[in-house]
Amino acid sequence: MTEPIEDVAPEAEAETAEEPEEPTTAAEKNESEDDTEQPEATEAPVAKHASLTKDEIIEKLKNLASQSELPSRAEVEALKQAYYKLRSASVEAEKAAFVEAGNDAETFTPTPDPSEDVVKTFLNEIKEKRASNAIAEERLKEENYNKKLQIIDSIKNLTESSDDFNKLYKEFKDLQQQWNDIALVPQAKVKELWKSYQIYTEKFYDLIKINNEFRDYDFKKNLELKTSIIEAVEKLMDDADAVSAFHQLQNFHQQWREIGPVARELREDTWTRFKDASTAINKKYQTHFESLKGKEEENLAEKTAICETLKAIDYSTLNSFKDWDEKSKEVIELQAKWKTIGFVPKKVNTQIFEEFRALCDTFFERKSEFFRGVRDEMDINLEKKRSLCEQAKMLKDSTEWKSTADKLISIQKEWKTIGPVPRKYSDAIWKEFVTACDYFFEQKKKNESSQKGEELENLAAKKEIIEKINNIDQSLEASDAIAQVRALADEFHKIGFVPFKEKDRIYKEFHQAVDAHYDRLKVDKTERRFEAFKSNMKDMSKQDNPKRVLYKERDHLMHQYNKVKTDLQTYENNMNFLSVSSKGGGGLLKDITHKIENLKNEMDLLVKKIEAIDESLNELEK
């Protein structure tokens, strides 16, 4: 018994009048794509090289020209466009300078750029390499074609030979392997060549009296392989990615060709099943690109709308940095949106992109002109900020914490109202200013931290005094008791600040303790109010700027005094209209008399308060 067949040749319908149509091959797909307009994918490579300098572009072209592999057209074209964009910008700048110098624009001739010849040299080298590669590839295809013709002739001779089967079969398998090892052939001859190969391969199986056991084994194995391919292709019909499914299908077609025939009675059904699945995938692939064309029109509409938005910019309304910054954000957002929009029809791709780029360039050129026009203003802003910086540096070592903090906060607010300064000074002047401010507030924070401990000590001392007031011997004479209360009250007020959150509570306890003695000893309320005022006045004397606080309080008291005096005069005038004998006059007269008495007492108290403030101010003046 001879050895089993492991690989068999592609099959053909040798005994049928008409051969079923073969599924689309990868080569045929390329032919069909040549007739179908595909989206142009040049924007991304161009954008990728937009930031390169001329020297960097030349270096990349040099590497592409020297490498053994043939570079892609898209990469070379992108570098070429990037270079000439830089060259164009250079020429435009040179022309602008030429015209600005008073020359006629029509007489302008750009200065030759030696780098352009270098670029052309490398581009020609790549072009020659591509041409040479194409010639070599066509020569190889022709050689492969002739080799495959020789293989077909050899298989034909095997079908007519009467030599030993084992020998024939070994030669046949060798020829099959040679066929599979040969790759590229001229595209126009692929289909005809494959049909001839298929016919004589099947004749080898059909005409030679092959061992039935080998033949059945071969057919069974081939059927299993082709069935697995069919099942895989049928699964591809449900693949959401039509492009990926199409390319995978081409690989399955190549595998199909490398598998030999199946039993004659199964060939038609097997082939039809494979062809139907392939056709479905091809249709889905075609539909995909048709939908892309529709999407391209939508993309064109979106990109056109962006261009219209840029055209509609009213430059007459952009009169400040803020206006330009806000509009710049809008333009940058439009540029970002542009990048998210897909391809447009190839015939208008360059046109719409050039229009968009020109509109963006116009915007940023106008913005640059505006910024150049406000350089003087920025220099003035710099001088203003330098002045504020000097003020902050002069205040940073001050220990008048409250007033200095207010001044620095005011300076910081003023700083925010000043516009921008030249970029090269911006960071330095800001760092100098914020360093001075931070230094003061750090020292203030340290001082407040030390004051906290002092305030806690003051709180304990005031609690001790309140305890002493509460413990004054109630058997003492009224004058002695009042003297002790006032002495302790003076001592209480001489003590410095307590923690802010404890302030109200400790003063409440203090006044409750004092009032308890005053109530017991029936001390006049006016006297109590004056005592309370003196304690408040002592707190005023401890402020950062006590004179300002005391003068403010004196003005307030004078205002109250004048108001009370006016009210007193009004009541005294009203007294002349009243008569005790008039109806209801007696009760009203008593009421007014009482109010006049109260107003006089209030005036006396205000006078005492004002005199006390004057004494304190005199002490501060010494």
C-alpha positions as CSV (number, residue, x, y, z in Angstrom):
1,M,0.0,0.0,0.0
2,T,1.4,3.4,-1.0
3,E,1.8,6.3,1.4
4,P,-1.3,8.6,2.1
5,I,-1.6,11.9,0.2
6,E,-0.9,14.9,2.5
7,D,-1.3,17.8,0.1
8,V,-3.4,17.9,-3.1
9,A,-3.8,20.5,-5.9
10,P,-6.7,22.9,-6.5
11,E,-9.7,21.4,-8.2
12,A,-11.4,22.2,-11.5
13,E,-14.7,21.2,-13.0
14,A,-13.1,19.1,-15.8
15,E,-16.3,17.2,-16.7
16,T,-18.8,20.1,-16.5
17,A,-19.6,22.2,-19.5
18,E,-19.5,25.5,-17.5
19,E,-17.2,26.2,-14.6
20,P,-18.9,28.1,-11.6
21,E,-17.7,31.6,-11.3
22,E,-14.7,32.0,-9.1
23,P,-14.9,34.3,-6.0
24,T,-13.1,37.6,-6.1
25,T,-9.4,37.2,-5.5
26,A,-7.1,39.7,-3.8
27,A,-5.6,40.6,-7.2
28,E,-9.0,41.2,-8.7
29,K,-9.9,43.3,-5.6
30,N,-7.0,45.5,-6.4
31,E,-8.2,46.0,-9.9
32,S,-11.7,46.9,-8.8
33,E,-10.3,49.3,-6.2
34,D,-8.4,51.1,-9.0
35,D,-11.8,52.0,-10.5
36,T,-13.3,53.1,-7.2
37,E,-12.4,56.4,-5.7
38,Q,-11.0,55.8,-2.3
39,P,-10.7,58.5,0.4
40,E,-7.4,60.3,0.3
41,A,-5.2,59.8,3.4
42,T,-2.7,62.6,3.1
43,E,-3.7,65.0,5.8
44,A,-2.4,62.9,8.7
45,P,1.1,62.4,7.3
46,V,1.4,66.1,6.4
47,A,0.3,67.1,9.8
48,K,2.7,64.6,11.3
49,H,5.7,66.4,9.6
50,A,4.3,70.0,10.0
51,S,6.7,70.8,12.9
52,L,9.9,69.6,11.1
53,T,12.6,72.0,10.0
54,K,14.1,71.9,6.5
55,D,17.2,70.1,7.8
56,E,15.1,67.5,9.6
57,I,13.1,66.9,6.4
58,I,16.2,66.5,4.3
59,E,17.7,64.1,6.9
60,K,14.5,62.0,6.7
61,L,14.5,62.0,2.8
62,K,18.2,61.0,2.9
63,N,17.4,58.0,5.2
64,L,14.5,57.0,3.0
65,A,16.7,57.2,-0.2
66,S,19.5,55.1,1.4
67,Q,17.4,52.4,3.0
68,S,17.1,49.1,1.2
69,E,13.3,49.0,1.5
70,L,11.2,51.1,-0.9
71,P,9.5,53.9,1.1
72,S,5.8,54.5,0.9
73,R,4.5,57.2,-1.5
74,A,2.5,58.8,1.3
75,E,5.6,59.3,3.5
76,V,7.7,60.8,0.7
77,E,4.8,63.0,-0.5
78,A,4.2,64.2,3.1
79,L,7.8,65.2,3.5
80,K,7.9,66.9,0.1
81,Q,4.7,69.0,1.0
82,A,6.2,69.8,4.4
83,Y,9.4,71.1,2.8
84,Y,7.7,73.2,0.2
85,K,5.4,74.7,2.8
86,L,8.5,75.9,4.6
87,R,10.0,77.1,1.4
88,S,6.8,78.9,0.4
89,A,6.7,80.7,3.8
90,S,10.3,81.7,3.4
91,V,9.7,83.1,-0.1
92,E,6.6,85.0,1.1
93,A,8.6,86.5,4.0
94,E,11.4,87.5,1.7
95,K,8.9,89.0,-0.7
96,A,7.1,91.0,2.0
97,A,10.5,92.4,3.1
98,F,11.3,93.3,-0.5
99,V,8.0,95.1,-0.9
100,E,8.3,96.8,2.5
101,A,11.6,98.2,1.4
102,G,9.8,100.1,-1.3
103,N,10.3,97.7,-4.3
104,D,7.8,96.7,-6.9
105,A,6.3,93.2,-6.0
106,E,6.3,92.2,-9.7
107,T,10.1,92.6,-9.9
108,F,10.7,90.3,-7.0
109,T,12.8,87.2,-7.6
110,P,13.3,84.8,-4.7
111,T,16.8,83.9,-3.6
112,P,17.6,80.3,-4.6
113,D,17.7,77.9,-1.7
114,P,20.5,75.3,-2.0
115,S,18.5,72.9,0.2
116,E,15.9,72.7,-2.6
117,D,18.4,71.0,-4.9
118,V,19.3,68.5,-2.1
119,V,15.6,67.7,-1.7
120,K,15.2,67.2,-5.4
121,T,18.2,64.9,-5.5
122,F,16.8,62.6,-2.8
123,L,13.3,62.7,-4.4
124,N,14.8,61.7,-7.7
125,E,16.8,58.9,-6.1
126,I,13.6,57.5,-4.5
127,K,11.8,57.9,-7.8
128,E,14.6,56.0,-9.7
129,K,14.6,53.3,-7.0
130,R,10.8,52.9,-7.3
131,A,11.1,52.7,-11.1
132,S,13.9,50.2,-10.9
133,N,11.9,48.2,-8.4
134,A,8.9,48.2,-10.6
135,I,11.0,47.0,-13.6
136,A,12.5,44.2,-11.5
137,E,9.1,43.2,-10.2
138,E,7.7,43.0,-13.7
139,R,10.7,41.0,-14.9
140,L,10.2,38.6,-11.9
141,K,6.5,38.2,-12.7
142,E,7.4,37.2,-16.3
143,E,9.9,34.7,-15.1
144,N,7.4,33.3,-12.7
145,Y,4.8,33.1,-15.4
146,N,7.1,31.1,-17.7
147,K,8.0,28.8,-14.7
148,K,4.4,28.1,-14.0
149,L,3.8,27.4,-17.7
150,Q,6.6,24.8,-17.6
151,I,5.0,23.3,-14.4
152,I,1.6,23.0,-16.3
153,D,3.4,21.3,-19.2
154,S,5.1,18.9,-16.8
155,I,1.8,18.0,-15.1
156,K,0.2,17.5,-18.6
157,N,3.1,15.1,-19.4
158,L,2.4,13.2,-16.2
159,T,-1.3,12.7,-17.2
160,E,0.0,11.0,-20.4
161,S,2.7,8.9,-18.8
162,S,2.4,5.2,-18.0
163,D,5.3,5.1,-15.5
164,D,4.9,3.7,-12.0
165,F,2.2,5.5,-10.0
166,N,4.5,6.1,-7.0
167,K,7.0,7.8,-9.2
168,L,4.4,9.8,-11.0
169,Y,2.8,10.8,-7.7
170,K,6.1,12.0,-6.2
171,E,6.9,14.0,-9.3
172,F,3.3,15.5,-9.1
173,K,3.8,16.5,-5.5
174,D,7.1,18.1,-6.3
175,L,5.5,20.1,-9.1
176,Q,2.7,21.2,-6.7
177,Q,5.2,22.5,-4.2
178,Q,7.1,24.3,-6.9
179,W,3.8,25.9,-8.0
180,N,3.0,27.1,-4.5
181,D,6.5,28.5,-4.0
182,I,6.1,30.8,-7.0
183,A,4.4,34.0,-5.9
184,L,3.9,37.0,-8.2
185,V,2.9,36.7,-11.9
186,P,1.5,39.3,-14.3
187,Q,-2.0,40.3,-13.1
188,A,-3.6,39.9,-16.5
189,K,-2.5,36.3,-16.8
190,V,-3.5,35.1,-13.3
191,K,-6.9,33.8,-14.0
192,E,-6.1,32.0,-17.3
193,L,-2.9,30.5,-15.8
194,W,-4.8,29.2,-12.7
195,K,-7.5,27.6,-14.9
196,S,-4.9,25.7,-17.0
197,Y,-3.2,24.6,-13.9
198,Q,-6.5,23.5,-12.4
199,I,-7.5,21.5,-15.5
200,Y,-4.3,19.5,-15.7
201,T,-4.1,19.0,-12.0
202,E,-7.6,17.4,-12.0
203,K,-6.8,15.4,-15.1
204,F,-3.9,13.9,-13.2
205,Y,-6.4,12.7,-10.6
206,D,-9.1,11.7,-13.1
207,L,-7.1,10.1,-15.9
208,I,-4.4,8.2,-14.1
209,K,-5.6,4.9,-12.7
210,I,-4.9,6.0,-9.1
211,N,-5.3,3.7,-6.3
212,N,-8.8,4.0,-5.0
213,E,-7.7,4.0,-1.4
214,F,-5.4,6.9,-2.0
215,R,-8.0,8.8,-4.0
216,D,-10.7,8.4,-1.4
217,Y,-8.4,9.4,1.3
218,D,-7.3,12.4,-0.6
219,F,-10.8,13.5,-1.4
220,K,-11.9,13.0,2.2
221,K,-9.0,15.1,3.5
222,N,-9.6,17.8,1.0
223,L,-13.3,18.0,1.8
224,E,-12.5,18.4,5.5
225,L,-10.1,21.2,4.8
226,K,-12.5,23.0,2.3
227,T,-15.4,22.6,4.7
228,S,-13.5,24.2,7.5
229,I,-12.6,27.1,5.2
230,I,-16.3,27.5,4.2
231,E,-17.4,27.6,7.8
232,A,-14.8,30.2,8.6
233,V,-15.9,32.3,5.6
234,E,-19.5,32.0,6.6
235,K,-18.6,33.3,10.1
236,L,-17.0,36.3,8.4
237,M,-20.4,37.2,6.9
238,D,-21.4,38.4,10.4
239,D,-18.2,40.4,11.0
240,A,-19.0,44.0,11.7
241,D,-15.7,45.1,10.1
242,A,-16.4,44.7,6.4
243,V,-12.8,45.7,5.4
244,S,-11.2,43.2,7.8
245,A,-13.6,40.4,6.6
246,F,-12.7,41.1,3.0
247,H,-9.0,40.9,3.5
248,Q,-9.4,37.7,5.5
249,L,-11.4,36.3,2.7
250,Q,-8.4,36.8,0.3
251,N,-6.3,34.6,2.6
252,F,-9.0,31.9,2.6
253,H,-9.1,32.0,-1.3
254,Q,-5.3,31.4,-1.4
255,Q,-5.7,28.4,1.0
256,W,-8.6,27.1,-1.1
257,R,-6.4,27.1,-4.2
258,E,-3.7,25.1,-2.4
259,I,-6.1,22.3,-1.5
260,G,-6.8,19.5,-4.0
261,P,-10.2,18.4,-5.3
262,V,-13.0,16.7,-3.5
263,A,-15.2,13.8,-4.8
264,R,-16.8,14.7,-8.2
265,E,-20.3,14.4,-6.9
266,L,-19.5,17.0,-4.1
267,R,-17.6,19.5,-6.1
268,E,-20.5,21.6,-7.3
269,D,-22.1,21.9,-3.9
270,T,-18.9,22.6,-2.1
271,W,-17.9,25.2,-4.7
272,T,-21.3,26.9,-4.7
273,R,-21.4,27.2,-0.9
274,F,-17.9,28.8,-0.8
275,K,-18.8,31.1,-3.7
276,D,-22.1,32.3,-2.2
277,A,-20.4,33.2,1.1
278,S,-17.6,35.0,-0.7
279,T,-20.1,36.9,-2.8
280,A,-22.0,38.0,0.3
281,I,-18.7,39.3,1.9
282,N,-17.8,41.1,-1.4
283,K,-21.1,42.8,-1.5
284,K,-20.8,43.9,2.1
285,Y,-17.4,45.3,1.3
286,Q,-18.7,47.2,-1.7
287,T,-21.6,48.6,0.4
288,H,-19.1,49.7,3.0
289,F,-17.2,51.9,0.5
290,E,-20.4,53.2,-1.0
291,S,-21.5,54.3,2.5
292,L,-18.1,55.9,3.0
293,K,-18.8,58.0,-0.1
294,G,-22.0,59.3,1.5
295,K,-20.1,60.0,4.7
296,E,-17.5,61.9,2.7
297,E,-20.3,64.3,1.5
298,E,-21.4,64.8,5.2
299,N,-17.8,65.4,6.2
300,L,-17.5,68.0,3.4
301,A,-20.6,69.8,4.6
302,E,-19.1,69.9,8.2
303,K,-15.8,71.2,7.0
304,T,-17.4,73.7,4.8
305,A,-19.5,74.9,7.8
306,I,-16.2,75.4,9.8
307,C,-14.8,77.5,7.0
308,E,-17.9,79.6,6.9
309,T,-17.6,80.2,10.6
310,L,-14.0,81.3,10.2
311,K,-15.0,83.6,7.3
312,A,-17.7,85.2,9.5
313,I,-15.3,86.4,12.2
314,D,-15.8,90.2,12.7
315,Y,-12.2,91.4,13.4
316,S,-13.5,94.9,14.2
317,T,-14.9,93.6,17.5
318,L,-11.6,92.1,18.7
319,N,-10.2,95.1,20.6
320,S,-8.6,93.5,23.7
321,F,-6.4,90.6,24.8
322,K,-9.5,89.0,26.3
323,D,-11.4,89.3,23.0
324,W,-8.6,87.7,21.1
325,D,-8.0,85.0,23.7
326,E,-11.7,84.0,23.7
327,K,-11.8,84.0,19.9
328,S,-8.5,82.1,19.7
329,K,-10.1,79.4,21.9
330,E,-13.0,79.2,19.5
331,V,-10.7,78.9,16.5
332,I,-8.6,76.2,18.3
333,E,-11.8,74.3,19.1
334,L,-12.7,74.5,15.4
335,Q,-9.3,73.1,14.5
336,A,-9.7,70.3,16.9
337,K,-13.2,69.5,15.5
338,W,-11.7,69.6,12.0
339,K,-9.3,66.8,13.0
340,T,-12.2,64.6,14.2
341,I,-14.0,64.8,10.9
342,G,-13.2,62.1,8.4
343,F,-12.2,62.2,4.8
344,V,-14.0,64.3,2.1
345,P,-14.3,63.4,-1.6
346,K,-10.8,63.2,-3.1
347,K,-11.5,65.7,-5.8
348,V,-12.1,68.5,-3.3
349,N,-9.9,67.3,-0.5
350,T,-6.9,69.6,-1.2
351,Q,-9.2,72.6,-2.0
352,I,-11.1,72.5,1.2
353,F,-8.0,71.9,3.3
354,E,-6.1,74.8,1.7
355,E,-9.1,77.1,2.3
356,F,-9.3,76.1,6.0
357,R,-5.6,76.5,6.5
358,A,-5.6,80.0,4.8
359,L,-8.5,81.1,7.0
360,C,-6.7,79.9,10.2
361,D,-3.4,81.5,9.0
362,T,-5.3,84.8,8.4
363,F,-6.8,84.7,11.9
364,F,-3.5,84.1,13.7
365,E,-1.7,86.7,11.5
366,R,-4.3,89.3,12.5
367,K,-3.9,88.3,16.1
368,S,-0.1,88.7,15.8
369,E,-0.6,92.2,14.3
370,F,-2.8,93.1,17.2
371,F,-0.3,91.9,19.7
372,R,2.5,93.8,18.0
373,G,0.3,96.9,18.2
374,V,-0.1,96.7,22.0
375,R,3.6,96.2,22.9
376,D,3.8,99.8,24.2
377,E,0.8,99.1,26.5
378,M,2.5,95.9,27.7
379,D,5.7,97.9,28.5
380,I,3.5,100.4,30.5
381,N,2.0,97.4,32.4
382,L,5.4,96.2,33.1
383,E,6.4,99.5,34.7
384,K,3.2,99.5,36.8
385,K,3.9,95.9,38.0
386,R,7.5,96.8,38.8
387,S,6.2,99.7,41.0
388,L,3.8,97.4,42.8
389,C,6.6,94.9,43.3
390,E,8.8,97.6,44.9
391,Q,5.9,98.5,47.2
392,A,5.5,94.9,48.2
393,K,9.2,94.5,48.9
394,M,9.2,97.6,51.1
395,L,6.3,96.2,53.1
396,K,7.4,92.6,53.5
397,D,9.4,93.3,56.7
398,S,6.7,95.3,58.4
399,T,5.3,94.1,61.8
400,E,2.1,96.2,61.6
401,W,0.3,93.0,60.7
402,K,-3.2,94.2,60.2
403,S,-2.6,97.5,58.3
404,T,0.2,96.0,56.2
405,A,-1.9,92.9,55.3
406,D,-4.7,95.3,54.1
407,K,-2.2,97.2,52.0
408,L,-0.7,94.1,50.4
409,I,-4.2,92.7,49.7
410,S,-5.0,96.1,48.0
411,I,-1.8,95.9,46.0
412,Q,-2.6,92.3,44.9
413,K,-6.1,93.4,43.8
414,E,-4.5,96.3,41.8
415,W,-2.0,93.8,40.3
416,K,-4.9,91.8,38.9
417,T,-6.3,94.9,37.1
418,I,-3.1,95.5,35.2
419,G,-2.9,93.8,31.8
420,P,-0.2,91.5,30.5
421,V,3.5,92.3,30.3
422,P,6.0,91.1,27.7
423,R,6.4,87.3,28.0
424,K,10.1,87.4,28.7
425,Y,9.5,89.4,31.9
426,S,6.2,87.8,32.9
427,D,7.5,84.9,35.1
428,A,10.3,86.9,36.7
429,I,8.2,89.9,37.7
430,W,5.5,87.6,39.1
431,K,7.9,85.5,41.0
432,E,9.5,88.6,42.5
433,F,6.1,90.1,43.5
434,V,4.6,86.9,45.0
435,T,7.9,86.1,46.9
436,A,7.6,89.5,48.7
437,C,3.9,88.9,49.5
438,D,4.4,85.4,50.7
439,Y,7.3,86.4,52.9
440,F,5.2,88.9,54.8
441,F,2.2,86.6,55.2
442,E,4.5,83.7,56.4
443,Q,5.9,86.1,59.1
444,K,2.4,87.2,60.0
445,K,1.3,83.6,60.3
446,K,4.3,82.8,62.6
447,N,3.4,85.9,64.7
448,E,-0.2,84.9,65.0
449,S,1.0,81.4,66.1
450,S,3.0,82.9,68.9
451,Q,0.2,85.3,69.8
452,K,-2.1,82.3,70.2
453,G,-0.1,81.0,73.2
454,E,-0.1,84.5,74.6
455,E,-3.9,84.8,74.1
456,L,-4.4,81.6,76.1
457,E,-2.3,83.0,78.9
458,N,-4.4,86.2,78.8
459,L,-7.6,84.1,78.9
460,A,-6.4,82.3,82.1
461,A,-5.4,85.7,83.7
462,K,-8.9,87.2,83.0
463,K,-10.6,84.2,84.4
464,E,-8.6,84.6,87.6
465,I,-9.7,88.3,87.8
466,I,-13.3,87.4,87.3
467,E,-13.0,84.9,90.1
468,K,-11.5,87.6,92.4
469,I,-14.4,90.0,91.5
470,N,-16.9,87.2,92.4
471,N,-15.1,86.7,95.7
472,I,-15.1,90.4,96.9
473,D,-16.2,90.5,100.5
474,Q,-19.8,91.7,100.5
475,S,-19.4,93.0,104.1
476,L,-17.1,95.8,102.9
477,E,-18.3,99.4,102.8
478,A,-19.9,100.3,99.4
479,S,-17.1,102.7,98.6
480,D,-14.4,100.1,99.4
481,A,-16.2,97.4,97.4
482,I,-16.7,99.7,94.4
483,A,-13.0,100.7,94.6
484,Q,-11.9,97.0,94.5
485,V,-14.3,96.3,91.6
486,R,-12.9,99.2,89.6
487,A,-9.3,98.3,90.4
488,L,-9.9,94.7,89.3
489,A,-11.7,96.0,86.2
490,D,-8.7,98.1,85.3
491,E,-6.4,95.2,85.8
492,F,-8.8,93.1,83.6
493,H,-8.7,95.6,80.7
494,K,-4.9,95.9,80.8
495,I,-4.6,92.3,79.9
496,G,-4.2,91.7,76.1
497,F,-6.3,89.8,73.7
498,V,-7.8,86.4,74.3
499,P,-8.7,83.8,71.6
500,F,-11.4,85.3,69.3
501,K,-13.9,82.5,69.9
502,E,-13.6,83.0,73.7
503,K,-13.9,86.8,73.6
504,D,-17.7,87.2,73.9
505,R,-18.0,84.6,76.6
506,I,-15.2,86.0,78.8
507,Y,-16.6,89.6,78.5
508,K,-20.1,88.3,79.4
509,E,-18.8,86.6,82.5
510,F,-16.8,89.8,83.4
511,H,-19.8,92.1,83.1
512,Q,-22.0,89.7,85.0
513,A,-19.6,89.6,87.9
514,V,-19.2,93.5,87.9
515,D,-23.0,94.0,87.4
516,A,-23.7,91.7,90.3
517,H,-21.8,94.1,92.7
518,Y,-23.2,97.2,91.1
519,D,-26.7,95.9,91.4
520,R,-26.1,95.0,95.1
521,L,-24.5,98.4,95.7
522,K,-27.1,100.3,93.6
523,V,-24.4,101.9,91.4
524,D,-25.9,104.4,88.8
525,K,-26.5,102.8,85.3
526,T,-24.8,105.8,83.6
527,E,-21.7,105.1,85.7
528,R,-21.8,101.4,84.6
529,R,-22.0,102.4,81.0
530,F,-19.1,104.7,81.3
531,E,-17.0,101.9,83.0
532,A,-18.0,99.6,80.1
533,F,-17.0,102.2,77.6
534,K,-13.6,102.7,79.2
535,S,-13.0,98.9,78.9
536,N,-13.9,99.0,75.2
537,M,-11.6,102.0,74.7
538,K,-8.7,100.1,76.2
539,D,-9.3,97.4,73.6
540,M,-9.2,100.1,70.9
541,S,-5.8,101.2,72.2
542,K,-4.4,97.8,71.4
543,Q,-5.3,97.8,67.7
544,D,-2.6,98.1,65.0
545,N,-3.5,101.8,64.4
546,P,-5.1,102.9,67.7
547,K,-5.2,106.6,66.8
548,R,-7.3,106.0,63.6
549,V,-9.7,103.7,65.6
550,L,-10.0,106.3,68.5
551,Y,-10.6,109.2,66.1
552,K,-13.3,107.2,64.3
553,E,-15.0,106.4,67.6
554,R,-14.8,110.1,68.6
555,D,-16.5,111.2,65.4
556,H,-19.2,108.6,66.0
557,L,-19.7,110.0,69.6
558,M,-19.8,113.6,68.4
559,H,-22.5,112.6,65.9
560,Q,-24.5,111.0,68.7
561,Y,-24.0,114.0,70.9
562,N,-25.3,116.4,68.2
563,K,-28.3,114.2,67.6
564,V,-29.2,114.0,71.3
565,K,-28.7,117.7,71.6
566,T,-31.2,118.3,68.7
567,D,-33.7,115.9,70.3
568,L,-33.4,117.7,73.6
569,Q,-34.1,121.1,72.0
570,T,-37.1,119.7,70.3
571,Y,-38.6,118.4,73.6
572,E,-37.8,121.6,75.4
573,N,-39.6,123.6,72.6
574,N,-42.6,121.3,72.9
575,M,-42.8,122.0,76.6
576,N,-43.9,125.6,75.7
577,F,-47.0,124.3,74.0
578,L,-48.2,122.2,76.9
579,S,-50.3,123.3,79.9
580,V,-50.8,121.3,83.1
581,S,-54.5,122.4,83.0
582,S,-55.1,121.2,79.5
583,K,-56.8,117.9,79.0
584,G,-54.2,115.2,79.2
585,G,-51.5,117.8,79.5
586,G,-50.3,116.7,83.0
587,G,-49.4,113.1,82.0
588,L,-47.7,114.2,78.7
589,L,-45.8,116.9,80.5
590,K,-44.4,114.3,83.0
591,D,-43.4,112.0,80.1
592,I,-41.6,114.8,78.2
593,T,-39.9,115.9,81.4
594,H,-38.7,112.4,82.0
595,K,-37.3,112.1,78.4
596,I,-35.6,115.5,78.8
597,E,-33.9,114.3,81.9
598,N,-32.7,111.1,80.2
599,L,-31.4,113.0,77.2
600,K,-29.4,115.3,79.5
601,N,-27.9,112.3,81.3
602,E,-27.1,110.8,77.8
603,M,-25.3,114.0,76.8
604,D,-23.3,114.0,80.0
605,L,-22.2,110.4,79.4
606,L,-21.3,111.3,75.8
607,V,-19.2,114.2,77.0
608,K,-17.4,112.0,79.5
609,K,-16.7,109.4,76.8
610,I,-15.3,112.1,74.4
611,E,-13.1,113.5,77.2
612,A,-11.8,110.0,77.9
613,I,-10.9,109.5,74.2
614,D,-9.2,112.9,74.1
615,E,-7.1,111.9,77.2
616,S,-6.1,108.6,75.4
617,L,-5.2,110.5,72.2
618,N,-3.1,112.9,74.2
619,E,-1.2,110.0,75.8
620,L,-0.6,108.5,72.3
621,E,0.7,111.9,71.0
622,K,3.4,112.0,73.8
